[in-house]
Amino acid sequence: MHSKKAKGSSQIYSRIIDVHVMSAHTHQNNMLLRYVPRIVGYSQYYDVMESIHIEATESTPAIRFGADGKLFIEGRALRLEVLGFYKTLIDWTSKLQVEKVTIDINLEYVDTGCSMMLLNLLRSLDSNDSIKELIVNWHYEEVDDDALQDGQILEELMRKAKFRYHEHPETPNITPDQM
């Protein structure tokens, strides 16, 4: 746990963070704008966690990480931007200060590189000493035995995580003209 700074000192750090965010928002680089909310989600100067909300793309899953310990990952996980995307999430989970975490994972497709990052993310939660109870709700389609086996393999690699498996009907493929 981080020590708290003197009152005047924390006000200075707050201003520095605000200036950083303001200058990032005026910058023309779209990639920088996209990553700013992830970078400033945790302040090392305060014992404060902010929730992370990231919308899904064609190659990255939707993320809803609440500071209350309710975490959610859903969508597709492809190799594009894998390090930048998962590093912030792993850093965030290593600093989470709650006793119980429930993470729902519902991924329709995960490539090898993202599987390794998902393992690192789960290990970060599993090794976080503040977390006493870790529940992983692993969602998979009834026809996808590989997804079930992936969850079982991850479970074997954890020390305190309790996996719960949730089978659901196959999601039909919807083409854009059907919408």
Order of alpha helices (4+ residues) and beta strands (2+ residues): alpha-alpha-beta-beta-beta-beta-beta-alpha-beta-alpha-beta-alpha-beta
